[in-house]
Amino acid sequence: MPVNLAREELRYAHNYENGMTLRVLRDNAVGKLRKGDYRVVSVENGGRVWLMGPDGKNRYIRPDLIDPNERRDQLKLFEKDQIRLHEGDQIRWGERDKERDIFKSEKAKVLAVGPEGITIENARGRVGIVQPTDRIMKSVSLSYAVNMATPLTCTKHRA
């Protein structure tokens, strides 16, 4: 699940926790890290954040050295969070995937959960299967307002 931090907040080591995932969106966005997902292994008091890279090697970054004037998104931070998906659940994508016609903030419906993967129908009616370990699944959140069993009522007030 994405951690909603402003670019400036990503510059502070205390916002990183063991088990989180740091997604680097561009090569050399921070330190000499290449584009990819890195697991936060530990955070030192001195401001170093130790990461395990996609290659299994440990390295560290100093978030305070991230350029505060950079206006392009370079990094995303994700909490380690598990959600249970069931047939009929409404989900919301947290990022875009052009190849699979997935748009950020778009809703989708879980049609089935099985050994072959999670069958999902997007808002435009396109159906596809996504594996639970797929990178895009780190960005998924439940659309609670849609999944709630309790009906909502609205009252119109007159002046």
Phi and psi in radians as a Rosetta constraint file:
Dihedral C 1 N 2 CA 2 C 2 CIRCULARHARMONIC -1.113 0.35
Dihedral N 2 CA 2 C 2 N 3 CIRCULARHARMONIC 2.491 0.35
Dihedral C 2 N 3 CA 3 C 3 CIRCULARHARMONIC -1.635 0.35
Dihedral N 3 CA 3 C 3 N 4 CIRCULARHARMONIC 2.148 0.35
Dihedral C 3 N 4 CA 4 C 4 CIRCULARHARMONIC -1.482 0.35
Dihedral N 4 CA 4 C 4 N 5 CIRCULARHARMONIC 1.554 0.35
Dihedral C 4 N 5 CA 5 C 5 CIRCULARHARMONIC -2.082 0.35
Dihedral N 5 CA 5 C 5 N 6 CIRCULARHARMONIC 2.478 0.35
Dihedral C 5 N 6 CA 6 C 6 CIRCULARHARMONIC -1.251 0.35
Dihedral N 6 CA 6 C 6 N 7 CIRCULARHARMONIC 2.799 0.35
Dihedral C 6 N 7 CA 7 C 7 CIRCULARHARMONIC -0.893 0.35
Dihedral N 7 CA 7 C 7 N 8 CIRCULARHARMONIC -0.759 0.35
Dihedral C 7 N 8 CA 8 C 8 CIRCULARHARMONIC -1.081 0.35
Dihedral N 8 CA 8 C 8 N 9 CIRCULARHARMONIC -0.667 0.35
Dihedral C 8 N 9 CA 9 C 9 CIRCULARHARMONIC -1.172 0.35
Dihedral N 9 CA 9 C 9 N 10 CIRCULARHARMONIC -0.444 0.35
Dihedral C 9 N 10 CA 10 C 10 CIRCULARHARMONIC -1.217 0.35
Dihedral N 10 CA 10 C 10 N 11 CIRCULARHARMONIC -0.191 0.35
Dihedral C 10 N 11 CA 11 C 11 CIRCULARHARMONIC -1.472 0.35
Dihedral N 11 CA 11 C 11 N 12 CIRCULARHARMONIC -0.015 0.35
Dihedral C 11 N 12 CA 12 C 12 CIRCULARHARMONIC -1.992 0.35
Dihedral N 12 CA 12 C 12 N 13 CIRCULARHARMONIC 2.124 0.35
Dihedral C 12 N 13 CA 13 C 13 CIRCULARHARMONIC -1.043 0.35
Dihedral N 13 CA 13 C 13 N 14 CIRCULARHARMONIC -0.513 0.35
Dihedral C 13 N 14 CA 14 C 14 CIRCULARHARMONIC -1.182 0.35
Dihedral N 14 CA 14 C 14 N 15 CIRCULARHARMONIC -0.179 0.35
Dihedral C 14 N 15 CA 15 C 15 CIRCULARHARMONIC -1.499 0.35
Dihedral N 15 CA 15 C 15 N 16 CIRCULARHARMONIC -0.098 0.35
Dihedral C 15 N 16 CA 16 C 16 CIRCULARHARMONIC -1.754 0.35
Dihedral N 16 CA 16 C 16 N 17 CIRCULARHARMONIC 2.473 0.35
Dihedral C 16 N 17 CA 17 C 17 CIRCULARHARMONIC -2.348 0.35
Dihedral N 17 CA 17 C 17 N 18 CIRCULARHARMONIC 2.647 0.35
Dihedral C 17 N 18 CA 18 C 18 CIRCULARHARMONIC -0.935 0.35
Dihedral N 18 CA 18 C 18 N 19 CIRCULARHARMONIC 2.391 0.35
Dihedral C 18 N 19 CA 19 C 19 CIRCULARHARMONIC 1.610 0.35
Dihedral N 19 CA 19 C 19 N 20 CIRCULARHARMONIC -0.277 0.35
Dihedral C 19 N 20 CA 20 C 20 CIRCULARHARMONIC -1.211 0.35
Dihedral N 20 CA 20 C 20 N 21 CIRCULARHARMONIC 2.838 0.35
Dihedral C 20 N 21 CA 21 C 21 CIRCULARHARMONIC -2.007 0.35
Dihedral N 21 CA 21 C 21 N 22 CIRCULARHARMONIC 2.249 0.35
Dihedral C 21 N 22 CA 22 C 22 CIRCULARHARMONIC -1.788 0.35
Dihedral N 22 CA 22 C 22 N 23 CIRCULARHARMONIC 2.065 0.35
Dihedral C 22 N 23 CA 23 C 23 CIRCULARHARMONIC -1.715 0.35
Dihedral N 23 CA 23 C 23 N 24 CIRCULARHARMONIC 2.080 0.35
Dihedral C 23 N 24 CA 24 C 24 CIRCULARHARMONIC -1.640 0.35
Dihedral N 24 CA 24 C 24 N 25 CIRCULARHARMONIC 2.093 0.35
Dihedral C 24 N 25 CA 25 C 25 CIRCULARHARMONIC -1.539 0.35
Dihedral N 25 CA 25 C 25 N 26 CIRCULARHARMONIC -0.334 0.35
Dihedral C 25 N 26 CA 26 C 26 CIRCULARHARMONIC -2.471 0.35
Dihedral N 26 CA 26 C 26 N 27 CIRCULARHARMONIC 2.531 0.35
Dihedral C 26 N 27 CA 27 C 27 CIRCULARHARMONIC -0.991 0.35
Dihedral N 27 CA 27 C 27 N 28 CIRCULARHARMONIC 2.458 0.35
Dihedral C 27 N 28 CA 28 C 28 CIRCULARHARMONIC 1.057 0.35
Dihedral N 28 CA 28 C 28 N 29 CIRCULARHARMONIC 0.409 0.35
Dihedral C 28 N 29 CA 29 C 29 CIRCULARHARMONIC -1.144 0.35
Dihedral N 29 CA 29 C 29 N 30 CIRCULARHARMONIC -0.592 0.35
Dihedral C 29 N 30 CA 30 C 30 CIRCULARHARMONIC -2.496 0.35
Dihedral N 30 CA 30 C 30 N 31 CIRCULARHARMONIC 2.257 0.35
Dihedral C 30 N 31 CA 31 C 31 CIRCULARHARMONIC 0.984 0.35
Dihedral N 31 CA 31 C 31 N 32 CIRCULARHARMONIC -2.410 0.35
Dihedral C 31 N 32 CA 32 C 32 CIRCULARHARMONIC -1.981 0.35
Dihedral N 32 CA 32 C 32 N 33 CIRCULARHARMONIC 0.508 0.35
Dihedral C 32 N 33 CA 33 C 33 CIRCULARHARMONIC -1.274 0.35
Dihedral N 33 CA 33 C 33 N 34 CIRCULARHARMONIC 2.472 0.35
Dihedral C 33 N 34 CA 34 C 34 CIRCULARHARMONIC -1.588 0.35
Dihedral N 34 CA 34 C 34 N 35 CIRCULARHARMONIC 2.802 0.35
Dihedral C 34 N 35 CA 35 C 35 CIRCULARHARMONIC -0.957 0.35
Dihedral N 35 CA 35 C 35 N 36 CIRCULARHARMONIC 2.333 0.35
Dihedral C 35 N 36 CA 36 C 36 CIRCULARHARMONIC 2.650 0.35
Dihedral N 36 CA 36 C 36 N 37 CIRCULARHARMONIC -3.056 0.35
Dihedral C 36 N 37 CA 37 C 37 CIRCULARHARMONIC -1.776 0.35
Dihedral N 37 CA 37 C 37 N 38 CIRCULARHARMONIC 2.361 0.35
Dihedral C 37 N 38 CA 38 C 38 CIRCULARHARMONIC -2.230 0.35
Dihedral N 38 CA 38 C 38 N 39 CIRCULARHARMONIC 2.324 0.35
Dihedral C 38 N 39 CA 39 C 39 CIRCULARHARMONIC -1.576 0.35
Dihedral N 39 CA 39 C 39 N 40 CIRCULARHARMONIC 2.300 0.35
Dihedral C 39 N 40 CA 40 C 40 CIRCULARHARMONIC -1.277 0.35
Dihedral N 40 CA 40 C 40 N 41 CIRCULARHARMONIC 2.113 0.35
Dihedral C 40 N 41 CA 41 C 41 CIRCULARHARMONIC -1.673 0.35
Dihedral N 41 CA 41 C 41 N 42 CIRCULARHARMONIC -0.742 0.35
Dihedral C 41 N 42 CA 42 C 42 CIRCULARHARMONIC -2.830 0.35
Dihedral N 42 CA 42 C 42 N 43 CIRCULARHARMONIC 2.809 0.35
Dihedral C 42 N 43 CA 43 C 43 CIRCULARHARMONIC -2.218 0.35
Dihedral N 43 CA 43 C 43 N 44 CIRCULARHARMONIC 2.155 0.35
Dihedral C 43 N 44 CA 44 C 44 CIRCULARHARMONIC -1.600 0.35
Dihedral N 44 CA 44 C 44 N 45 CIRCULARHARMONIC 2.663 0.35
Dihedral C 44 N 45 CA 45 C 45 CIRCULARHARMONIC -1.032 0.35
Dihedral N 45 CA 45 C 45 N 46 CIRCULARHARMONIC -0.518 0.35
Dihedral C 45 N 46 CA 46 C 46 CIRCULARHARMONIC -1.322 0.35
Dihedral N 46 CA 46 C 46 N 47 CIRCULARHARMONIC -0.035 0.35
Dihedral C 46 N 47 CA 47 C 47 CIRCULARHARMONIC 1.802 0.35
Dihedral N 47 CA 47 C 47 N 48 CIRCULARHARMONIC 0.002 0.35
Dihedral C 47 N 48 CA 48 C 48 CIRCULARHARMONIC -1.426 0.35
Dihedral N 48 CA 48 C 48 N 49 CIRCULARHARMONIC 2.433 0.35
Dihedral C 48 N 49 CA 49 C 49 CIRCULARHARMONIC -2.035 0.35
Dihedral N 49 CA 49 C 49 N 50 CIRCULARHARMONIC 2.035 0.35
Dihedral C 49 N 50 CA 50 C 50 CIRCULARHARMONIC -1.538 0.35
Dihedral N 50 CA 50 C 50 N 51 CIRCULARHARMONIC 2.335 0.35
Dihedral C 50 N 51 CA 51 C 51 CIRCULARHARMONIC -2.213 0.35
Dihedral N 51 CA 51 C 51 N 52 CIRCULARHARMONIC 2.581 0.35
Dihedral C 51 N 52 CA 52 C 52 CIRCULARHARMONIC -1.835 0.35
Dihedral N 52 CA 52 C 52 N 53 CIRCULARHARMONIC 2.142 0.35
Dihedral C 52 N 53 CA 53 C 53 CIRCULARHARMONIC -1.446 0.35
Dihedral N 53 CA 53 C 53 N 54 CIRCULARHARMONIC 3.040 0.35
Dihedral C 53 N 54 CA 54 C 54 CIRCULARHARMONIC -1.059 0.35
Dihedral N 54 CA 54 C 54 N 55 CIRCULARHARMONIC -0.385 0.35
Dihedral C 54 N 55 CA 55 C 55 CIRCULARHARMONIC -1.516 0.35
Dihedral N 55 CA 55 C 55 N 56 CIRCULARHARMONIC -0.012 0.35
Dihedral C 55 N 56 CA 56 C 56 CIRCULARHARMONIC 1.503 0.35
Dihedral N 56 CA 56 C 56 N 57 CIRCULARHARMONIC -0.022 0.35
Dihedral C 56 N 57 CA 57 C 57 CIRCULARHARMONIC -1.586 0.35
Dihedral N 57 CA 57 C 57 N 58 CIRCULARHARMONIC 2.516 0.35
Dihedral C 57 N 58 CA 58 C 58 CIRCULARHARMONIC -1.563 0.35
Dihedral N 58 CA 58 C 58 N 59 CIRCULARHARMONIC 2.488 0.35
Dihedral C 58 N 59 CA 59 C 59 CIRCULARHARMONIC -2.649 0.35
Dihedral N 59 CA 59 C 59 N 60 CIRCULARHARMONIC 2.924 0.35
Dihedral C 59 N 60 CA 60 C 60 CIRCULARHARMONIC -2.199 0.35
Dihedral N 60 CA 60 C 60 N 61 CIRCULARHARMONIC 2.779 0.35
Dihedral C 60 N 61 CA 61 C 61 CIRCULARHARMONIC -2.236 0.35
Dihedral N 61 CA 61 C 61 N 62 CIRCULARHARMONIC 2.801 0.35
Dihedral C 61 N 62 CA 62 C 62 CIRCULARHARMONIC -2.016 0.35
Dihedral N 62 CA 62 C 62 N 63 CIRCULARHARMONIC 1.718 0.35
Dihedral C 62 N 63 CA 63 C 63 CIRCULARHARMONIC -0.982 0.35
Dihedral N 63 CA 63 C 63 N 64 CIRCULARHARMONIC -0.496 0.35
Dihedral C 63 N 64 CA 64 C 64 CIRCULARHARMONIC -1.157 0.35
Dihedral N 64 CA 64 C 64 N 65 CIRCULARHARMONIC -0.235 0.35
Dihedral C 64 N 65 CA 65 C 65 CIRCULARHARMONIC -1.606 0.35
Dihedral N 65 CA 65 C 65 N 66 CIRCULARHARMONIC -0.001 0.35
Dihedral C 65 N 66 CA 66 C 66 CIRCULARHARMONIC -1.156 0.35
Dihedral N 66 CA 66 C 66 N 67 CIRCULARHARMONIC 2.336 0.35
Dihedral C 66 N 67 CA 67 C 67 CIRCULARHARMONIC -1.087 0.35
Dihedral N 67 CA 67 C 67 N 68 CIRCULARHARMONIC 1.997 0.35
Dihedral C 67 N 68 CA 68 C 68 CIRCULARHARMONIC -1.227 0.35
Dihedral N 68 CA 68 C 68 N 69 CIRCULARHARMONIC -0.261 0.35
Dihedral C 68 N 69 CA 69 C 69 CIRCULARHARMONIC -1.597 0.35
Dihedral N 69 CA 69 C 69 N 70 CIRCULARHARMONIC -0.112 0.35
Dihedral C 69 N 70 CA 70 C 70 CIRCULARHARMONIC -1.208 0.35
Dihedral N 70 CA 70 C 70 N 71 CIRCULARHARMONIC 2.260 0.35
Dihedral C 70 N 71 CA 71 C 71 CIRCULARHARMONIC -1.839 0.35
Dihedral N 71 CA 71 C 71 N 72 CIRCULARHARMONIC -0.182 0.35
Dihedral C 71 N 72 CA 72 C 72 CIRCULARHARMONIC -1.523 0.35
Dihedral N 72 CA 72 C 72 N 73 CIRCULARHARMONIC 2.531 0.35
Dihedral C 72 N 73 CA 73 C 73 CIRCULARHARMONIC -1.181 0.35
Dihedral N 73 CA 73 C 73 N 74 CIRCULARHARMONIC 2.179 0.35
Dihedral C 73 N 74 CA 74 C 74 CIRCULARHARMONIC -1.991 0.35
Dihedral N 74 CA 74 C 74 N 75 CIRCULARHARMONIC -0.510 0.35
Dihedral C 74 N 75 CA 75 C 75 CIRCULARHARMONIC -2.355 0.35
Dihedral N 75 CA 75 C 75 N 76 CIRCULARHARMONIC 2.621 0.35
Dihedral C 75 N 76 CA 76 C 76 CIRCULARHARMONIC -2.364 0.35
Dihedral N 76 CA 76 C 76 N 77 CIRCULARHARMONIC 2.500 0.35
Dihedral C 76 N 77 CA 77 C 77 CIRCULARHARMONIC -2.044 0.35
Dihedral N 77 CA 77 C 77 N 78 CIRCULARHARMONIC 2.351 0.35
Dihedral C 77 N 78 CA 78 C 78 CIRCULARHARMONIC -2.157 0.35
Dihedral N 78 CA 78 C 78 N 79 CIRCULARHARMONIC 2.407 0.35
Dihedral C 78 N 79 CA 79 C 79 CIRCULARHARMONIC -1.437 0.35
Dihedral N 79 CA 79 C 79 N 80 CIRCULARHARMONIC 2.644 0.35
Dihedral C 79 N 80 CA 80 C 80 CIRCULARHARMONIC -1.394 0.35
Dihedral N 80 CA 80 C 80 N 81 CIRCULARHARMONIC 1.968 0.35
Dihedral C 80 N 81 CA 81 C 81 CIRCULARHARMONIC -2.524 0.35
Dihedral N 81 CA 81 C 81 N 82 CIRCULARHARMONIC 2.392 0.35
Dihedral C 81 N 82 CA 82 C 82 CIRCULARHARMONIC -1.977 0.35
Dihedral N 82 CA 82 C 82 N 83 CIRCULARHARMONIC 2.288 0.35
Dihedral C 82 N 83 CA 83 C 83 CIRCULARHARMONIC -2.102 0.35
Dihedral N 83 CA 83 C 83 N 84 CIRCULARHARMONIC 2.586 0.35
Dihedral C 83 N 84 CA 84 C 84 CIRCULARHARMONIC -1.712 0.35
Dihedral N 84 CA 84 C 84 N 85 CIRCULARHARMONIC 2.209 0.35
Dihedral C 84 N 85 CA 85 C 85 CIRCULARHARMONIC -1.833 0.35
Dihedral N 85 CA 85 C 85 N 86 CIRCULARHARMONIC 2.430 0.35
Dihedral C 85 N 86 CA 86 C 86 CIRCULARHARMONIC -2.249 0.35
Dihedral N 86 CA 86 C 86 N 87 CIRCULARHARMONIC 2.754 0.35
Dihedral C 86 N 87 CA 87 C 87 CIRCULARHARMONIC -0.951 0.35
Dihedral N 87 CA 87 C 87 N 88 CIRCULARHARMONIC 2.272 0.35
Dihedral C 87 N 88 CA 88 C 88 CIRCULARHARMONIC 1.682 0.35
Dihedral N 88 CA 88 C 88 N 89 CIRCULARHARMONIC -0.234 0.35
Dihedral C 88 N 89 CA 89 C 89 CIRCULARHARMONIC -1.122 0.35
Dihedral N 89 CA 89 C 89 N 90 CIRCULARHARMONIC 2.519 0.35
Dihedral C 89 N 90 CA 90 C 90 CIRCULARHARMONIC -1.718 0.35
Dihedral N 90 CA 90 C 90 N 91 CIRCULARHARMONIC 2.315 0.35
Dihedral C 90 N 91 CA 91 C 91 CIRCULARHARMONIC -2.132 0.35
Dihedral N 91 CA 91 C 91 N 92 CIRCULARHARMONIC 2.910 0.35
Dihedral C 91 N 92 CA 92 C 92 CIRCULARHARMONIC -2.285 0.35
Dihedral N 92 CA 92 C 92 N 93 CIRCULARHARMONIC 2.276 0.35
Dihedral C 92 N 93 CA 93 C 93 CIRCULARHARMONIC -1.344 0.35
Dihedral N 93 CA 93 C 93 N 94 CIRCULARHARMONIC 2.416 0.35
Dihedral C 93 N 94 CA 94 C 94 CIRCULARHARMONIC -1.684 0.35
Dihedral N 94 CA 94 C 94 N 95 CIRCULARHARMONIC -0.096 0.35
Dihedral C 94 N 95 CA 95 C 95 CIRCULARHARMONIC -2.687 0.35
Dihedral N 95 CA 95 C 95 N 96 CIRCULARHARMONIC 3.010 0.35
Dihedral C 95 N 96 CA 96 C 96 CIRCULARHARMONIC -1.741 0.35
Dihedral N 96 CA 96 C 96 N 97 CIRCULARHARMONIC 2.548 0.35
Dihedral C 96 N 97 CA 97 C 97 CIRCULARHARMONIC -2.392 0.35
Dihedral N 97 CA 97 C 97 N 98 CIRCULARHARMONIC 1.701 0.35
Dihedral C 97 N 98 CA 98 C 98 CIRCULARHARMONIC -1.013 0.35
Dihedral N 98 CA 98 C 98 N 99 CIRCULARHARMONIC -0.744 0.35
Dihedral C 98 N 99 CA 99 C 99 CIRCULARHARMONIC -1.052 0.35
Dihedral N 99 CA 99 C 99 N 100 CIRCULARHARMONIC -0.565 0.35
Dihedral C 99 N 100 CA 100 C 100 CIRCULARHARMONIC -1.857 0.35
Dihedral N 100 CA 100 C 100 N 101 CIRCULARHARMONIC 0.208 0.35
Dihedral C 100 N 101 CA 101 C 101 CIRCULARHARMONIC 1.068 0.35
Dihedral N 101 CA 101 C 101 N 102 CIRCULARHARMONIC 0.708 0.35
Dihedral C 101 N 102 CA 102 C 102 CIRCULARHARMONIC -1.886 0.35
Dihedral N 102 CA 102 C 102 N 103 CIRCULARHARMONIC 2.266 0.35
Dihedral C 102 N 103 CA 103 C 103 CIRCULARHARMONIC -1.974 0.35
Dihedral N 103 CA 103 C 103 N 104 CIRCULARHARMONIC 2.473 0.35
Dihedral C 103 N 104 CA 104 C 104 CIRCULARHARMONIC -1.032 0.35
Dihedral N 104 CA 104 C 104 N 105 CIRCULARHARMONIC 2.389 0.35
Dihedral C 104 N 105 CA 105 C 105 CIRCULARHARMONIC 1.276 0.35
Dihedral N 105 CA 105 C 105 N 106 CIRCULARHARMONIC 0.034 0.35
Dihedral C 105 N 106 CA 106 C 106 CIRCULARHARMONIC -1.355 0.35
Dihedral N 106 CA 106 C 106 N 107 CIRCULARHARMONIC 2.505 0.35
Dihedral C 106 N 107 CA 107 C 107 CIRCULARHARMONIC -1.502 0.35
Dihedral N 107 CA 107 C 107 N 108 CIRCULARHARMONIC 2.709 0.35
Dihedral C 107 N 108 CA 108 C 108 CIRCULARHARMONIC -2.594 0.35
Dihedral N 108 CA 108 C 108 N 109 CIRCULARHARMONIC 2.877 0.35
Dihedral C 108 N 109 CA 109 C 109 CIRCULARHARMONIC -2.090 0.35
Dihedral N 109 CA 109 C 109 N 110 CIRCULARHARMONIC 2.379 0.35
Dihedral C 109 N 110 CA 110 C 110 CIRCULARHARMONIC -1.432 0.35
Dihedral N 110 CA 110 C 110 N 111 CIRCULARHARMONIC 2.048 0.35
Dihedral C 110 N 111 CA 111 C 111 CIRCULARHARMONIC -1.558 0.35
Dihedral N 111 CA 111 C 111 N 112 CIRCULARHARMONIC -0.612 0.35
Dihedral C 111 N 112 CA 112 C 112 CIRCULARHARMONIC -2.810 0.35
Dihedral N 112 CA 112 C 112 N 113 CIRCULARHARMONIC 2.643 0.35
Dihedral C 112 N 113 CA 113 C 113 CIRCULARHARMONIC -2.212 0.35
Dihedral N 113 CA 113 C 113 N 114 CIRCULARHARMONIC 2.071 0.35
Dihedral C 113 N 114 CA 114 C 114 CIRCULARHARMONIC -2.630 0.35
Dihedral N 114 CA 114 C 114 N 115 CIRCULARHARMONIC -3.078 0.35
Dihedral C 114 N 115 CA 115 C 115 CIRCULARHARMONIC -1.108 0.35
Dihedral N 115 CA 115 C 115 N 116 CIRCULARHARMONIC -0.431 0.35
Dihedral C 115 N 116 CA 116 C 116 CIRCULARHARMONIC -1.436 0.35
Dihedral N 116 CA 116 C 116 N 117 CIRCULARHARMONIC -0.211 0.35
Dihedral C 116 N 117 CA 117 C 117 CIRCULARHARMONIC 2.371 0.35
Dihedral N 117 CA 117 C 117 N 118 CIRCULARHARMONIC -2.845 0.35
Dihedral C 117 N 118 CA 118 C 118 CIRCULARHARMONIC -1.887 0.35
Dihedral N 118 CA 118 C 118 N 119 CIRCULARHARMONIC 2.067 0.35
Dihedral C 118 N 119 CA 119 C 119 CIRCULARHARMONIC -1.544 0.35
Dihedral N 119 CA 119 C 119 N 120 CIRCULARHARMONIC 2.145 0.35
Dihedral C 119 N 120 CA 120 C 120 CIRCULARHARMONIC -2.241 0.35
Dihedral N 120 CA 120 C 120 N 121 CIRCULARHARMONIC 2.448 0.35
Dihedral C 120 N 121 CA 121 C 121 CIRCULARHARMONIC -1.945 0.35
Dihedral N 121 CA 121 C 121 N 122 CIRCULARHARMONIC 2.175 0.35
Dihedral C 121 N 122 CA 122 C 122 CIRCULARHARMONIC -1.419 0.35
Dihedral N 122 CA 122 C 122 N 123 CIRCULARHARMONIC 3.101 0.35
Dihedral C 122 N 123 CA 123 C 123 CIRCULARHARMONIC -1.127 0.35
Dihedral N 123 CA 123 C 123 N 124 CIRCULARHARMONIC -0.348 0.35
Dihedral C 123 N 124 CA 124 C 124 CIRCULARHARMONIC -1.711 0.35
Dihedral N 124 CA 124 C 124 N 125 CIRCULARHARMONIC 0.159 0.35
Dihedral C 124 N 125 CA 125 C 125 CIRCULARHARMONIC 1.545 0.35
Dihedral N 125 CA 125 C 125 N 126 CIRCULARHARMONIC 0.030 0.35
Dihedral C 125 N 126 CA 126 C 126 CIRCULARHARMONIC -1.388 0.35
Dihedral N 126 CA 126 C 126 N 127 CIRCULARHARMONIC 2.301 0.35
Dihedral C 126 N 127 CA 127 C 127 CIRCULARHARMONIC -1.891 0.35
Dihedral N 127 CA 127 C 127 N 128 CIRCULARHARMONIC 2.403 0.35
Dihedral C 127 N 128 CA 128 C 128 CIRCULARHARMONIC -2.640 0.35
Dihedral N 128 CA 128 C 128 N 129 CIRCULARHARMONIC 2.886 0.35
Dihedral C 128 N 129 CA 129 C 129 CIRCULARHARMONIC -1.939 0.35
Dihedral N 129 CA 129 C 129 N 130 CIRCULARHARMONIC 2.284 0.35
Dihedral C 129 N 130 CA 130 C 130 CIRCULARHARMONIC -2.130 0.35
Dihedral N 130 CA 130 C 130 N 131 CIRCULARHARMONIC 2.396 0.35
Dihedral C 130 N 131 CA 131 C 131 CIRCULARHARMONIC -1.417 0.35
Dihedral N 131 CA 131 C 131 N 132 CIRCULARHARMONIC 2.545 0.35
Dihedral C 131 N 132 CA 132 C 132 CIRCULARHARMONIC -1.026 0.35
Dihedral N 132 CA 132 C 132 N 133 CIRCULARHARMONIC -0.465 0.35
Dihedral C 132 N 133 CA 133 C 133 CIRCULARHARMONIC -1.547 0.35
Dihedral N 133 CA 133 C 133 N 134 CIRCULARHARMONIC -0.036 0.35
Dihedral C 133 N 134 CA 134 C 134 CIRCULARHARMONIC -1.064 0.35
Dihedral N 134 CA 134 C 134 N 135 CIRCULARHARMONIC 2.471 0.35
Dihedral C 134 N 135 CA 135 C 135 CIRCULARHARMONIC -0.957 0.35
Dihedral N 135 CA 135 C 135 N 136 CIRCULARHARMONIC -0.687 0.35
Dihedral C 135 N 136 CA 136 C 136 CIRCULARHARMONIC -1.123 0.35
Dihedral N 136 CA 136 C 136 N 137 CIRCULARHARMONIC -0.434 0.35
Dihedral C 136 N 137 CA 137 C 137 CIRCULARHARMONIC -1.218 0.35
Dihedral N 137 CA 137 C 137 N 138 CIRCULARHARMONIC -0.306 0.35
Dihedral C 137 N 138 CA 138 C 138 CIRCULARHARMONIC -1.183 0.35
Dihedral N 138 CA 138 C 138 N 139 CIRCULARHARMONIC -0.359 0.35
Dihedral C 138 N 139 CA 139 C 139 CIRCULARHARMONIC -1.695 0.35
Dihedral N 139 CA 139 C 139 N 140 CIRCULARHARMONIC -0.067 0.35
Dihedral C 139 N 140 CA 140 C 140 CIRCULARHARMONIC -1.325 0.35
Dihedral N 140 CA 140 C 140 N 141 CIRCULARHARMONIC 2.435 0.35
Dihedral C 140 N 141 CA 141 C 141 CIRCULARHARMONIC -2.347 0.35
Dihedral N 141 CA 141 C 141 N 142 CIRCULARHARMONIC 2.735 0.35
Dihedral C 141 N 142 CA 142 C 142 CIRCULARHARMONIC -1.317 0.35
Dihedral N 142 CA 142 C 142 N 143 CIRCULARHARMONIC 2.512 0.35
Dihedral C 142 N 143 CA 143 C 143 CIRCULARHARMONIC -1.553 0.35
Dihedral N 143 CA 143 C 143 N 144 CIRCULARHARMONIC 1.461 0.35
Dihedral C 143 N 144 CA 144 C 144 CIRCULARHARMONIC -0.967 0.35
Dihedral N 144 CA 144 C 144 N 145 CIRCULARHARMONIC -0.718 0.35
Dihedral C 144 N 145 CA 145 C 145 CIRCULARHARMONIC -1.068 0.35
Dihedral N 145 CA 145 C 145 N 146 CIRCULARHARMONIC -0.544 0.35
Dihedral C 145 N 146 CA 146 C 146 CIRCULARHARMONIC -1.451 0.35
Dihedral N 146 CA 146 C 146 N 147 CIRCULARHARMONIC -0.567 0.35
Dihedral C 146 N 147 CA 147 C 147 CIRCULARHARMONIC -1.487 0.35
Dihedral N 147 CA 147 C 147 N 148 CIRCULARHARMONIC -0.185 0.35
Dihedral C 147 N 148 CA 148 C 148 CIRCULARHARMONIC -1.121 0.35
Dihedral N 148 CA 148 C 148 N 149 CIRCULARHARMONIC 2.436 0.35
Dihedral C 148 N 149 CA 149 C 149 CIRCULARHARMONIC -1.466 0.35
Dihedral N 149 CA 149 C 149 N 150 CIRCULARHARMONIC -0.404 0.35
Dihedral C 149 N 150 CA 150 C 150 CIRCULARHARMONIC -1.401 0.35
Dihedral N 150 CA 150 C 150 N 151 CIRCULARHARMONIC 2.167 0.35
Dihedral C 150 N 151 CA 151 C 151 CIRCULARHARMONIC -1.226 0.35
Dihedral N 151 CA 151 C 151 N 152 CIRCULARHARMONIC 2.558 0.35
Dihedral C 151 N 152 CA 152 C 152 CIRCULARHARMONIC -1.705 0.35
Dihedral N 152 CA 152 C 152 N 153 CIRCULARHARMONIC 2.470 0.35
Dihedral C 152 N 153 CA 153 C 153 CIRCULARHARMONIC -2.124 0.35
Dihedral N 153 CA 153 C 153 N 154 CIRCULARHARMONIC 2.555 0.35
Dihedral C 153 N 154 CA 154 C 154 CIRCULARHARMONIC -2.133 0.35
Dihedral N 154 CA 154 C 154 N 155 CIRCULARHARMONIC 2.451 0.35
Dihedral C 154 N 155 CA 155 C 155 CIRCULARHARMONIC -2.047 0.35
Dihedral N 155 CA 155 C 155 N 156 CIRCULARHARMONIC 2.294 0.35
Dihedral C 155 N 156 CA 156 C 156 CIRCULARHARMONIC -1.584 0.35
Dihedral N 156 CA 156 C 156 N 157 CIRCULARHARMONIC 2.183 0.35
Dihedral C 156 N 157 CA 157 C 157 CIRCULARHARMONIC -1.682 0.35
Dihedral N 157 CA 157 C 157 N 158 CIRCULARHARMONIC 2.414 0.35
Dihedral C 157 N 158 CA 158 C 158 CIRCULARHARMONIC -1.836 0.35
Dihedral N 158 CA 158 C 158 N 159 CIRCULARHARMONIC 2.469 0.35
